[in-house]
Amino acid sequence: MKFFDLESPLMQALNKVADLLILNILTVFCCIPIVTVGASMTAMHYVALKMARNEECYIARDFFKSFKLNLKQGTAIWLIELFVIVVLVGDFLIMSRTDMSFGNVIKVILTVVAFLALFTFTFVFPVLAKFENTVMRTIKNAFFIGVLQFPKTIAMMILSVLPIPLFLFFPQITPIIFLFGLTAPAWLSAKMYSGYFRKLEEQIREANAPAEGERPEEGEDERIFRDELDESLIDDTHIS
């Protein structure tokens, strides 16, 4: 029956679900050492973007390829993010136990800082997965992209934290959250920012195209695009 053909919408959907399941298991497993969370999330977003673009993708091979390539910077960014989380949580706990007259003002400030931190880190691992840069410029670019893609960034933020309230209020779906809680939001997010990233990639490729008569370097891995990003973000804020 055509209904069960490999190219049928049903089979393609089932294949996508299976890929997301495998990717989620790999991500959770590689996050267990805690210190490798950054590299794991970067690898997850790298594969999720390939899946969103329907590019040829070998889940495990591509995941560990990106994991290895981004281990150092992913770990550095994750430690920065973890430090921010610990400080903010500690401050909120302290303020919840204090009776200072200006405590509410500090809570508002902390809430704003927490929002800005989540806003920035929403794009940081997708940016690291696709563009090579220094740690601080990667964080800076993630913030700029978040601003330029503001509505999509808010939607991505909601998707990233949605598994938490689902887990708290609907514990009966815990197995589904465990199996798809990371990769489903990542894949949906990749569907949203894929077009913007593609325009940036094309723009930077054109700017760095080899001069006439020159040959591009052989052996370059085209699956992970490398370039500086700041000037493109600053000069081309019209990209959507």
N, CA, C and O of each residue as an XYZ file, in Angstrom:
960
protein
N       0.839     -1.203      0.000
C       0.000      0.000      0.000
C       0.869      1.247      0.000
O       1.880      1.312      0.700
N       0.458      2.261     -0.811
C       1.216      3.506     -0.870
C       1.259      4.200      0.482
O       2.158      4.986      0.780
N       0.249      3.879      1.292
C       0.170      4.497      2.620
C       1.413      4.198      3.447
O       1.811      5.000      4.291
N       2.027      3.039      3.203
C       3.191      2.619      3.970
C       4.485      2.666      3.155
O       5.493      2.092      3.564
N       4.463      3.345      2.009
C       5.681      3.537      1.236
C       6.662      4.387      2.022
O       6.258      5.227      2.826
N       7.950      4.171      1.791
C       8.977      4.918      2.524
C       8.876      6.417      2.286
O       9.256      7.215      3.143
N       8.354      6.803      1.105
C       8.252      8.226      0.777
C       6.908      8.825      1.148
O       6.668     10.004      0.888
N       6.035      8.047      1.744
C       4.716      8.564      2.118
C       4.842      9.518      3.296
O       5.775      9.401      4.091
N       3.915     10.458      3.417
C       3.951     11.413      4.540
C       3.980     10.715      5.899
O       4.655     11.175      6.820
N       3.249      9.605      6.025
C       3.220      8.889      7.302
C       4.596      8.354      7.656
O       5.062      8.542      8.780
N       5.252      7.689      6.713
C       6.554      7.098      6.985
C       7.606      8.175      7.223
O       8.486      8.008      8.068
N       7.521      9.275      6.487
C       8.461     10.371      6.713
C       8.275     10.971      8.098
O       9.248     11.319      8.766
N       7.028     11.091      8.526
C       6.749     11.616      9.866
C       7.278     10.663     10.936
O       7.859     11.100     11.930
N       7.077      9.368     10.732
C       7.582      8.387     11.692
C       9.105      8.379     11.741
O       9.696      8.229     12.811
N       9.735      8.540     10.589
C      11.202      8.626     10.556
C      11.696      9.851     11.312
O      12.704      9.794     12.016
N      10.975     10.964     11.158
C      11.359     12.189     11.873
C      11.230     12.001     13.376
O      12.101     12.420     14.139
N      10.150     11.374     13.794
C       9.948     11.099     15.222
C      11.059     10.208     15.756
O      11.585     10.443     16.844
N      11.416      9.180     14.981
C      12.480      8.273     15.407
C      13.818      9.010     15.505
O      14.586      8.787     16.441
N      14.092      9.883     14.543
C      15.345     10.649     14.573
C      15.391     11.573     15.792
O      16.424     11.690     16.451
N      14.261     12.228     16.084
C      14.210     13.104     17.256
C      14.399     12.300     18.538
O      15.044     12.766     19.477
N      13.847     11.115     18.576
C      13.989     10.245     19.743
C      15.448      9.855     19.949
O      15.970      9.962     21.059
N      16.102      9.406     18.891
C      17.511      9.018     18.983
C      18.367     10.217     19.383
O      19.252     10.102     20.230
N      18.096     11.365     18.768
C      18.871     12.568     19.076
C      18.678     12.985     20.528
O      19.630     13.415     21.181
N      17.456     12.862     21.040
C      17.187     13.231     22.432
C      17.941     12.312     23.394
O      18.505     12.774     24.386
N      17.948     11.015     23.098
C      18.662     10.063     23.955
C      20.161     10.371     23.957
O      20.796     10.370     25.011
N      20.719     10.633     22.782
C      22.138     10.981     22.692
C      22.444     12.241     23.501
O      23.446     12.305     24.215
N      21.567     13.241     23.380
C      21.789     14.516     24.072
C      21.733     14.330     25.584
O      22.607     14.810     26.306
N      20.708     13.634     26.057
C      20.571     13.395     27.503
C      21.764     12.611     28.024
O      22.328     12.952     29.064
N      22.150     11.568     27.309
C      23.266     10.733     27.738
C      24.560     11.550     27.829
O      25.319     11.408     28.787
N      24.809     12.405     26.830
C      26.050     13.190     26.809
C      26.010     14.381     27.756
O      27.040     15.004     28.015
N      24.817     14.706     28.279
C      24.703     15.788     29.264
C      24.969     15.291     30.688
O      25.153     16.094     31.603
N      24.988     13.966     30.874
C      25.101     13.401     32.223
C      26.347     13.887     32.970
O      26.254     14.161     34.167
N      27.511     14.005     32.313
C      28.673     14.507     33.071
C      28.548     15.976     33.509
O      29.438     16.499     34.180
N      27.458     16.633     33.134
C      27.170     18.032     33.475
C      28.102     19.006     32.743
O      27.632     19.940     32.094
N      29.402     18.797     32.844
C      30.342     19.723     32.225
C      30.234     19.687     30.704
O      30.656     20.634     30.040
N      29.679     18.620     30.140
C      29.570     18.483     28.689
C      28.218     18.955     28.155
O      27.907     18.722     26.987
N      27.420     19.605     28.979
C      26.095     20.064     28.553
C      26.213     20.999     27.350
O      25.440     20.878     26.400
N      27.165     21.924     27.378
C      27.307     22.893     26.291
C      27.588     22.231     24.955
O      26.948     22.550     23.953
N      28.540     21.313     24.935
C      28.866     20.603     23.696
C      27.689     19.753     23.237
O      27.433     19.646     22.038
N      26.976     19.149     24.177
C      25.826     18.310     23.828
C      24.706     19.141     23.212
O      24.122     18.743     22.204
N      24.405     20.287     23.807
C      23.352     21.141     23.277
C      23.729     21.704     21.909
O      22.879     21.842     21.030
N      25.013     22.026     21.738
C      25.474     22.524     20.438
C      25.307     21.458     19.373
O      24.811     21.739     18.282
N      25.719     20.231     19.682
C      25.580     19.124     18.737
C      24.117     18.853     18.423
O      23.767     18.563     17.279
N      23.266     18.945     19.430
C      21.838     18.736     19.211
C      21.275     19.763     18.239
O      20.536     19.411     17.320
N      21.624     21.035     18.441
C      21.118     22.083     17.551
C      21.690     21.953     16.145
O      21.022     22.291     15.169
N      22.917     21.466     16.039
C      23.512     21.253     14.729
C      22.719     20.218     13.935
O      22.400     20.435     12.766
N      22.406     19.099     14.572
C      21.643     18.039     13.909
C      20.202     18.485     13.678
O      19.629     18.195     12.628
N      19.613     19.184     14.643
C      18.227     19.650     14.508
C      18.077     20.574     13.312
O      17.066     20.518     12.612
N      19.068     21.423     13.066
C      19.000     22.328     11.925
C      19.073     21.550     10.614
O      18.356     21.866      9.664
N      19.927     20.542     10.557
C      20.005     19.701      9.361
C      18.674     18.987      9.124
O      18.228     18.860      7.984
N      18.050     18.527     10.194
C      16.753     17.865     10.066
C      15.683     18.852      9.602
O      14.852     18.514      8.760
N      15.700     20.068     10.145
C      14.716     21.075      9.759
C      14.850     21.458      8.288
O      13.867     21.818      7.641
N      16.074     21.377      7.766
C      16.317     21.708      6.357
C      16.197     20.493      5.447
O      16.400     20.597      4.238
N      15.866     19.342      6.027
C      15.760     18.099      5.271
C      17.053     17.774      4.526
O      17.023     17.234      3.420
N      18.181     18.107      5.139
C      19.481     17.771      4.570
C      19.853     16.338      4.942
O      19.317     15.770      5.894
N      20.766     15.773      4.186
C      21.233     14.433      4.513
C      21.841     14.448      5.910
O      22.695     15.277      6.223
N      21.393     13.529      6.729
C      21.789     13.589      8.132
C      21.937     12.188      8.708
O      21.046     11.348      8.581
N      23.079     11.954      9.344
C      23.314     10.720     10.083
C      23.380     11.107     11.559
O      24.383     11.643     12.029
N      22.303     10.829     12.274
C      22.100     11.397     13.606
C      23.321     11.230     14.514
O      23.874     12.225     14.983
N      23.745     10.008     14.764
C      24.840      9.761     15.702
C      26.152     10.328     15.180
O      26.875     10.995     15.921
N      26.470     10.069     13.906
C      27.747     10.528     13.358
C      27.844     12.049     13.378
O      28.861     12.602     13.795
N      26.784     12.729     12.927
C      26.817     14.190     12.890
C      26.811     14.780     14.300
O      27.442     15.805     14.557
N      26.088     14.116     15.211
C      26.049     14.602     16.597
C      27.444     14.587     17.204
O      27.896     15.601     17.735
N      28.126     13.461     17.133
C      29.442     13.354     17.766
C      30.505     14.159     17.025
O      31.494     14.581     17.626
N      30.311     14.373     15.738
C      31.224     15.229     14.985
C      31.165     16.661     15.511
O      32.197     17.274     15.785
N      29.946     17.187     15.650
C      29.770     18.535     16.183
C      30.176     18.597     17.651
O      30.778     19.579     18.087
N      29.850     17.549     18.420
C      30.211     17.482     19.840
C      31.725     17.642     20.009
O      32.188     18.436     20.828
N      32.475     16.885     19.232
C      33.942     16.933     19.324
C      34.479     18.282     18.888
O      35.369     18.838     19.531
N      33.942     18.811     17.798
C      34.435     20.075     17.263
C      34.187     21.247     18.215
O      35.010     22.157     18.316
N      33.051     21.219     18.910
C      32.650     22.353     19.749
C      32.796     22.079     21.242
O      32.247     22.813     22.064
N      33.532     21.026     21.598
C      33.652     20.657     23.003
C      34.254     21.777     23.846
O      33.734     22.099     24.914
N      35.337     22.364     23.374
C      36.033     23.377     24.160
C      35.185     24.631     24.341
O      34.970     25.080     25.467
N      34.702     25.197     23.235
C      33.923     26.430     23.340
C      32.555     26.176     23.952
O      32.055     26.997     24.721
N      31.942     25.031     23.613
C      30.648     24.715     24.199
C      30.732     24.594     25.707
O      29.831     25.031     26.423
N      31.822     23.996     26.194
C      32.016     23.867     27.642
C      32.220     25.231     28.285
O      31.668     25.509     29.350
N      33.012     26.082     27.642
C      33.260     27.423     28.188
C      31.964     28.226     28.284
O      31.703     28.872     29.299
N      31.153     28.182     27.222
C      29.884     28.921     27.227
C      28.930     28.338     28.272
O      28.241     29.083     28.968
N      28.890     27.017     28.380
C      28.026     26.378     29.368
C      28.433     26.763     30.789
O      27.565     26.996     31.631
N      29.730     26.835     31.073
C      30.174     27.212     32.411
C      29.784     28.659     32.721
O      29.431     28.979     33.856
N      29.849     29.523     31.718
C      29.390     30.904     31.904
C      27.894     30.915     32.192
O      27.434     31.595     33.109
N      27.143     30.159     31.406
C      25.697     30.078     31.598
C      25.365     29.490     32.964
O      24.475     29.986     33.656
N      26.075     28.436     33.354
C      25.832     27.808     34.653
C      26.120     28.780     35.791
O      25.380     28.827     36.774
N      27.196     29.557     35.657
C      27.529     30.559     36.679
C      26.404     31.581     36.818
O      26.015     31.936     37.931
N      25.881     32.054     35.683
C      24.786     33.028     35.708
C      23.559     32.419     36.374
O      22.899     33.081     37.176
N      23.246     31.164     36.050
C      22.083     30.494     36.632
C      22.235     30.370     38.142
O      21.302     30.669     38.887
N      23.411     29.929     38.597
C      23.646     29.744     40.028
C      23.523     31.075     40.770
O      22.910     31.142     41.836
N      24.103     32.126     40.207
C      24.040     33.446     40.849
C      22.600     33.936     40.938
O      22.171     34.418     41.987
N      21.847     33.813     39.836
C      20.463     34.294     39.822
C      19.592     33.495     40.781
O      18.796     34.071     41.523
N      19.735     32.180     40.773
C      18.947     31.346     41.694
C      19.299     31.667     43.140
O      18.419     31.772     43.994
N      20.595     31.822     43.408
C      21.019     32.183     44.762
C      20.450     33.517     45.203
O      19.993     33.664     46.337
N      20.478     34.493     44.299
C      19.934     35.815     44.634
C      18.431     35.750     44.887
O      17.926     36.376     45.819
N      17.714     34.988     44.051
C      16.265     34.858     44.257
C      15.955     34.195     45.604
O      15.027     34.601     46.303
N      16.732     33.182     45.959
C      16.511     32.500     47.244
C      16.782     33.444     48.411
O      16.043     33.458     49.395
N      17.853     34.233     48.290
C      18.180     35.189     49.353
C      17.078     36.227     49.496
O      16.649     36.545     50.606
N      16.617     36.759     48.348
C      15.599     37.805     48.391
C      14.256     37.261     48.881
O      13.464     38.010     49.453
N      13.990     35.978     48.669
C      12.722     35.407     49.138
C      12.699     35.249     50.652
O      11.640     35.055     51.249
N      13.887     35.334     51.273
C      13.986     35.152     52.724
C      14.338     36.447     53.448
O      14.668     36.433     54.634
N      14.267     37.550     52.738
C      14.612     38.821     53.354
C      13.387     39.714     53.449
O      12.441     39.578     52.674
N      13.417     40.619     54.400
C      12.308     41.560     54.599
C      12.740     42.989     54.275
O      12.139     43.941     54.773
N      13.758     43.149     53.459
C      14.231     44.495     53.119
C      13.129     45.274     52.418
O      12.358     44.724     51.631
N      13.074     46.560     52.719
C      12.025     47.405     52.154
C      12.117     47.507     50.639
O      11.098     47.674     49.970
N      13.314     47.412     50.095
C      13.493     47.525     48.641
C      13.659     46.149     47.996
O      14.159     46.034     46.877
N      13.233     45.104     48.716
C      13.377     43.749     48.200
C      12.625     43.519     46.902
O      13.122     42.832     46.009
N      11.410     44.096     46.785
C      10.622     43.909     45.568
C      11.307     44.524     44.356
O      11.230     43.989     43.250
N      11.976     45.647     44.570
C      12.695     46.299     43.467
C      13.821     45.407     42.984
O      14.029     45.258     41.780
N      14.543     44.820     43.909
C      15.646     43.927     43.536
C      15.118     42.696     42.816
O      15.745     42.203     41.878
N      13.960     42.196     43.258
C      13.369     41.031     42.587
C      13.014     41.361     41.138
O      13.203     40.540     40.241
N      12.501     42.564     40.923
C      12.180     42.989     39.550
C      13.448     43.061     38.706
O      13.466     42.621     37.557
N      14.506     43.621     39.287
C      15.777     43.716     38.571
C      16.315     42.331     38.235
O      16.781     42.087     37.122
N      16.246     41.427     39.210
C      16.715     40.062     38.981
C      15.896     39.364     37.898
O      16.431     38.598     37.098
N      14.590     39.640     37.883
C      13.730     39.044     36.857
C      14.120     39.534     35.469
O      14.154     38.755     34.517
N      14.416     40.825     35.357
C      14.841     41.396     34.072
C      16.167     40.776     33.634
O      16.337     40.421     32.467
N      17.106     40.650     34.577
C      18.403     40.049     34.260
C      18.225     38.598     33.819
O      18.870     38.151     32.871
N      17.351     37.865     34.508
C      17.095     36.471     34.143
C      16.497     36.376     32.739
O      16.850     35.488     31.963
N      15.597     37.292     32.426
C      15.001     37.309     31.080
C      16.059     37.579     30.024
O      16.086     36.909     28.992
N      16.931     38.553     30.265
C      17.982     38.881     29.298
C      18.955     37.715     29.131
O      19.442     37.455     28.030
N      19.233     37.017     30.231
C      20.134     35.862     30.157
C      19.512     34.756     29.316
O      20.178     34.194     28.446
N      18.235     34.434     29.563
C      17.553     33.418     28.771
C      17.432     33.865     27.320
O      17.572     33.058     26.401
N      17.173     35.141     27.120
C      17.062     35.719     25.777
C      18.358     35.505     24.992
O      18.328     35.118     23.824
N      19.487     35.760     25.639
C      20.789     35.619     24.973
C      21.137     34.163     24.734
O      21.559     33.793     23.639
N      20.963     33.338     25.750
C      21.385     31.945     25.641
C      20.443     31.108     24.785
O      20.762     29.965     24.458
N      19.286     31.659     24.416
C      18.386     30.938     23.522
C      19.049     30.662     22.179
O      18.848     29.598     21.594
N      19.841     31.620     21.686
C      20.472     31.473     20.375
C      21.942     31.075     20.458
O      22.555     30.814     19.423
N      22.520     31.021     21.641
C      23.973     30.870     21.720
C      24.457     29.521     21.188
O      25.469     29.471     20.490
N      23.771     28.445     21.494
C      24.226     27.143     21.014
C      23.906     26.918     19.535
O      24.724     26.321     18.836
N      22.744     27.371     19.022
C      22.559     27.321     17.570
C      23.619     28.113     16.808
O      24.089     27.666     15.762
N      24.002     29.294     17.326
C      25.038     30.099     16.665
C      26.374     29.381     16.717
O      27.090     29.339     15.717
N      26.721     28.817     17.861
C      27.980     28.094     17.985
C      28.008     26.881     17.059
O      29.058     26.539     16.516
N      26.867     26.236     16.878
C      26.801     25.049     16.028
C      27.049     25.365     14.562
O      27.499     24.503     13.807
N      26.755     26.609     14.152
C      26.817     26.938     12.722
C      27.935     27.901     12.358
O      28.372     27.914     11.208
N      28.408     28.703     13.292
C      29.409     29.721     12.991
C      30.587     29.627     13.957
O      30.401     29.510     15.169
N      31.773     29.677     13.422
C      32.978     29.644     14.248
C      33.334     31.048     14.702
O      33.347     31.979     13.897
N      33.622     31.206     15.978
C      33.970     32.509     16.524
C      34.552     32.313     17.914
O      34.624     31.189     18.411
N      34.969     33.408     18.541
C      35.411     33.329     19.925
C      34.189     33.159     20.836
O      33.052     33.382     20.419
N      34.442     32.767     22.068
C      33.347     32.552     23.006
C      32.540     33.822     23.227
O      31.313     33.799     23.140
N      33.213     34.925     23.509
C      32.500     36.154     23.822
C      31.772     36.716     22.607
O      30.680     37.269     22.741
N      32.368     36.580     21.418
C      31.689     37.072     20.222
C      30.522     36.178     19.855
O      29.539     36.650     19.284
N      30.610     34.909     20.167
C      29.477     34.013     19.949
C      28.300     34.433     20.823
O      27.160     34.474     20.360
N      28.578     34.743     22.079
C      27.524     35.214     22.983
C      26.960     36.550     22.502
O      25.748     36.769     22.513
N      27.856     37.433     22.081
C      27.427     38.746     21.569
C      26.547     38.590     20.334
O      25.506     39.238     20.225
N      26.961     37.734     19.408
C      26.181     37.512     18.200
C      24.830     36.886     18.511
O      23.828     37.206     17.872
N      24.807     35.994     19.493
C      23.549     35.368     19.890
C      22.562     36.417     20.394
O      21.367     36.345     20.108
N      23.068     37.383     21.139
C      22.195     38.463     21.623
C      21.689     39.307     20.464
O      20.499     39.617     20.402
N      22.581     39.688     19.535
C      22.181     40.491     18.385
C      21.124     39.766     17.547
O      20.127     40.366     17.146
N      21.346     38.481     17.287
C      20.383     37.711     16.503
C      19.050     37.632     17.235
O      17.989     37.714     16.617
N      19.108     37.473     18.554
C      17.880     37.443     19.338
C      17.085     38.724     19.192
O      15.858     38.689     19.097
N      17.780     39.863     19.172
C      17.112     41.156     19.000
C      16.510     41.272     17.605
O      15.360     41.680     17.445
N      17.308     40.905     16.587
C      16.850     41.032     15.202
C      15.701     40.071     14.892
O      14.871     40.352     14.027
N      15.654     38.955     15.587
C      14.602     37.956     15.393
C      13.690     37.902     16.619
O      13.308     36.823     17.073
N      13.350     39.063     17.141
C      12.701     39.157     18.450
C      11.459     38.275     18.601
O      11.388     37.511     19.563
N      10.473     38.346     17.690
C       9.285     37.495     17.901
C       9.631     36.013     17.917
O       9.102     35.256     18.731
N      10.524     35.597     17.012
C      10.918     34.189     16.966
C      11.701     33.805     18.219
O      11.579     32.685     18.714
N      12.504     34.736     18.727
C      13.272     34.461     19.934
C      12.343     34.211     21.119
O      12.570     33.294     21.907
N      11.301     35.024     21.243
C      10.334     34.832     22.328
C       9.660     33.470     22.193
O       9.483     32.758     23.182
N       9.284     33.108     20.960
C       8.658     31.802     20.735
C       9.620     30.672     21.092
O       9.211     29.671     21.679
N      10.899     30.829     20.738
C      11.903     29.818     21.066
C      12.119     29.721     22.573
O      12.307     28.626     23.103
N      12.093     30.849     23.259
C      12.227     30.841     24.708
C      11.084     30.057     25.342
O      11.299     29.263     26.258
N       9.866     30.283     24.849
C       8.707     29.566     25.393
C       8.850     28.066     25.135
O       8.578     27.248     26.014
N       9.280     27.714     23.922
C       9.459     26.302     23.591
C      10.505     25.638     24.488
O      10.344     24.488     24.897
N      11.572     26.371     24.788
C      12.669     25.791     25.562
C      12.280     25.492     27.005
O      12.774     24.534     27.600
N      11.395     26.312     27.568
C      10.998     26.110     28.972
C       9.672     25.367     29.094
O       9.287     24.978     30.197
N       8.969     25.163     27.985
C       7.653     24.512     28.029
C       7.675     23.130     28.678
O       6.733     22.799     29.398
N       8.717     22.295     28.455
C       8.720     20.972     29.102
C       8.645     21.029     30.621
O       8.151     20.090     31.244
N       9.126     22.112     31.233
C       9.109     22.203     32.700
C       7.693     22.278     33.250
O       7.331     21.449     34.085
N       6.862     23.253     32.812
C       5.473     23.265     33.326
C       4.684     22.034     32.902
O       3.807     21.582     33.638
N       4.986     21.478     31.714
C       4.303     20.256     31.302
C       4.624     19.125     32.272
O       3.748     18.340     32.634
N       5.878     19.046     32.688
C       6.291     18.013     33.638
C       5.627     18.221     35.000
O       5.208     17.258     35.643
N       5.533     19.480     35.437
C       4.983     19.776     36.758
C       3.478     19.575     36.819
O       2.958     19.070     37.814
N       2.771     19.967     35.758
C       1.306     19.933     35.793
C       0.706     18.701     35.118
O      -0.459     18.371     35.342
N       1.497     18.028     34.297
C       0.995     16.828     33.628
C       2.025     15.706     33.772
O       2.619     15.282     32.781
N       2.237     15.229     34.986
C       3.268     14.205     35.223
C       3.013     12.907     34.457
O       3.931     12.106     34.277
N       1.779     12.692     34.008
C       1.478     11.467     33.279
C       2.171     11.404     31.913
O       2.299     10.325     31.334
N       2.616     12.553     31.398
C       3.305     12.548     30.105
C       4.818     12.650     30.293
O       5.536     13.011     29.361
N       5.300     12.337     31.483
C       6.741     12.387     31.760
C       7.561     11.570     30.767
O       8.607     12.047     30.326
N       7.133     10.348     30.391
C       7.927      9.587     29.414
C       8.098     10.323     28.090
O       9.171     10.276     27.489
N       7.042     11.006     27.630
C       7.130     11.748     26.374
C       8.095     12.915     26.523
O       8.885     13.194     25.620
N       8.031     13.598     27.664
C       8.940     14.717     27.903
C      10.376     14.233     27.957
O      11.275     14.892     27.434
N      10.601     13.082     28.589
C      11.953     12.533     28.678
C      12.494     12.171     27.299
O      13.685     12.339     27.036
N      11.629     11.676     26.419
C      12.075     11.203     25.110
C      12.164     12.303     24.060
O      12.902     12.167     23.084
N      11.407     13.412     24.249
C      11.379     14.455     23.223
C      11.498     15.869     23.798
O      11.375     16.845     23.058
N      11.734     15.991     25.094
C      11.702     17.302     25.749
C      12.777     18.270     25.309
O      12.599     19.482     25.434
N      13.891     17.767     24.796
C      14.969     18.643     24.314
C      14.917     18.831     22.801
O      15.024     19.950     22.300
N      14.753     17.732     22.088
C      14.891     17.793     20.637
C      13.656     18.343     19.922
O      13.793     18.994     18.887
N      12.466     18.097     20.444
C      11.271     18.642     19.793
C      11.299     20.176     19.791
O      11.082     20.777     18.738
N      11.560     20.837     20.943
C      11.703     22.291     20.908
C      12.853     22.754     20.014
O      12.727     23.764     19.322
N      13.973     22.027     20.020
C      15.122     22.412     19.195
C      14.780     22.326     17.717
O      15.160     23.205     16.944
N      14.067     21.279     17.312
C      13.693     21.114     15.908
C      12.701     22.181     15.481
O      12.843     22.754     14.401
N      11.693     22.461     16.312
C      10.721     23.509     15.992
C      11.405     24.876     15.919
O      11.073     25.700     15.067
N      12.357     25.105     16.816
C      13.107     26.363     16.788
C      13.933     26.469     15.510
O      13.993     27.530     14.889
N      14.567     25.367     15.123
C      15.373     25.363     13.904
C      14.526     25.671     12.682
O      14.998     26.326     11.752
N      13.286     25.210     12.671
C      12.380     25.526     11.565
C      12.153     27.026     11.482
O      11.940     27.566     10.397
N      12.198     27.701     12.630
C      11.947     29.138     12.654
C      13.159     29.958     12.224
O      13.018     30.927     11.479
N      14.363     29.573     12.695
C      15.531     30.405     12.396
C      16.331     29.925     11.192
O      17.307     30.571     10.810
N      15.942     28.813     10.589
C      16.698     28.265      9.467
C      16.837     29.262      8.316
O      17.929     29.429      7.772
N      15.746     29.921      7.942
C      15.786     30.868      6.833
C      16.720     32.037      7.111
O      17.450     32.480      6.225
N      16.694     32.533      8.340
C      17.570     33.649      8.704
C      19.039     33.228      8.653
O      19.880     33.956      8.128
N      19.338     32.061      9.195
C      20.712     31.558      9.159
C      21.171     31.349      7.721
O      22.322     31.634      7.388
N      20.273     30.848      6.862
C      20.652     30.598      5.475
C      21.025     31.907      4.770
O      21.976     31.942      3.989
N      20.277     32.982      5.043
C      20.598     34.267      4.434
C      21.952     34.778      4.917
O      22.733     35.324      4.137
N      22.221     34.598      6.199
C      23.524     34.995      6.718
C      24.639     34.173      6.070
O      25.680     34.716      5.699
N      24.425     32.893      5.938
C      25.427     32.017      5.333
C      25.713     32.419      3.892
O      26.869     32.504      3.478
N      24.638     32.669      3.127
C      24.821     33.057      1.731
C      25.540     34.399      1.621
O      26.396     34.586      0.756
N      25.190     35.318      2.495
C      25.809     36.641      2.469
C      27.299     36.553      2.777
O      28.112     37.203      2.119
N      27.652     35.758      3.767
C      29.056     35.643      4.149
C      29.837     34.852      3.108
O      31.004     35.154      2.856
N      29.222     33.856      2.507
C      29.893     33.105      1.447
C      30.219     34.019      0.268
O      31.301     33.940     -0.314
N      29.262     34.888     -0.074
C      29.501     35.817     -1.178
C      30.649     36.775     -0.839
O      31.478     37.087     -1.693
N      30.687     37.234      0.413
C      31.741     38.169      0.819
C      33.104     37.501      0.827
O      34.120     38.159      0.602
N      33.136     36.195      1.085
C      34.400     35.470      1.185
C      34.652     34.556     -0.008
O      35.485     33.652      0.060
N      33.933     34.795     -1.094
C      34.118     33.960     -2.276
C      35.551     34.106     -2.787
O      36.085     35.214     -2.788
N      36.192     33.005     -3.226
C      37.573     33.093     -3.728
C      37.659     33.972     -4.956
O      36.752     33.990     -5.788
N      38.756     34.700     -5.061
C      38.960     35.571     -6.208
C      39.035     34.743     -7.481
O      39.302     33.542     -7.437
N      38.797     35.397     -8.622
C      38.812     34.703     -9.907
C      40.170     34.041    -10.134
O      41.215     34.677     -9.996
N      40.137     32.780    -10.476
C      41.388     32.051    -10.698
C      41.832     31.271     -9.496
O      42.646     30.355     -9.620
N      41.308     31.616     -8.306
C      41.664     30.887     -7.092
C      40.757     29.685     -6.931
O      39.605     29.694     -7.364
N      41.285     28.666     -6.311
C      40.505     27.461     -6.049
C      40.193     27.377     -4.559
O      41.065     27.648     -3.733
N      38.960     27.005     -4.200
C      38.631     26.865     -2.770
C      39.453     25.750     -2.151
O      39.867     24.812     -2.832
N      39.682     25.866     -0.847
C      40.455     24.860     -0.139
C      39.748     23.514     -0.199
O      38.536     23.424     -0.003
N      40.522     22.472     -0.473
C      39.954     21.140     -0.537
C      39.876     20.541      0.860
O      40.698     20.831      1.729
N      38.882     19.712      1.047
C      38.754     19.024      2.329
C      38.017     19.826      3.382
O      37.864     19.358      4.510
N      37.554     21.023      3.042
C      36.845     21.831      4.025
C      35.476     21.219      4.305
O      34.773     20.803      3.384
N      35.114     21.170      5.542
C      33.843     20.578      5.932
C      32.736     21.597      5.714
O      32.634     22.567      6.465
N      31.920     21.397      4.717
C      30.886     22.367      4.391
C      29.700     22.292      5.341
O      28.852     23.185      5.345
N      29.631     21.256      6.131
C      28.468     21.085      6.995
C      28.527     21.975      8.223
O      27.516     22.189      8.891
N      29.696     22.487      8.517
C      29.800     23.434      9.627
C      30.405     24.708      9.072
O      31.597     24.759      8.771
N      29.585     25.729      8.938
C      29.996     26.968      8.293
C      30.803     27.819      9.255
O      30.447     27.955     10.425
N      31.875     28.384      8.767
C      32.775     29.143      9.637
C      32.935     30.578      9.132
O      33.210     30.808      7.954
N      32.764     31.507     10.015
C      33.080     32.896      9.669
C      32.816     33.808     10.854
O      32.146     33.440     11.819
N      33.373     35.024     10.746
C      33.039     36.064     11.705
C      31.657     36.585     11.346
O      31.286     36.596     10.172
N      30.888     37.018     12.346
C      29.499     37.354     12.081
C      29.141     38.798     12.392
O      28.149     39.312     11.874
N      29.923     39.452     13.219
C      29.495     40.741     13.761
C      29.131     41.766     12.701
O      28.072     42.387     12.790
N      29.985     41.959     11.696
C      29.735     42.982     10.699
C      28.448     42.706      9.935
O      27.694     43.634      9.643
N      28.190     41.465      9.613
C      26.963     41.119      8.896
C      25.736     41.456      9.724
O      24.737     41.944      9.195
N      25.811     41.194     11.023
C      24.666     41.475     11.878
C      24.434     42.969     12.015
O      23.291     43.428     12.026
N      25.520     43.730     12.119
C      25.400     45.166     12.320
C      24.954     45.875     11.041
O      24.132     46.791     11.079
N      25.512     45.433      9.903
C      25.256     46.138      8.642
C      23.976     45.699      7.961
O      23.454     46.418      7.108
N      23.455     44.527      8.321
C      22.303     43.993      7.586
C      21.165     43.653      8.529
O      20.698     42.514      8.564
N      20.723     44.632      9.287
C      19.651     44.424     10.242
C      18.310     44.209      9.549
O      17.316     43.891     10.203
N      18.276     44.383      8.203
C      17.011     44.193      7.487
C      16.727     42.732      7.206
O      15.627     42.393      6.771
N      17.712     41.842      7.449
C      17.496     40.430      7.173
C      16.415     39.888      8.094
O      16.434     40.161      9.294
N      15.491     39.140      7.562
C      14.414     38.584      8.386
C      14.270     37.110      8.137
O      13.413     36.463      8.740
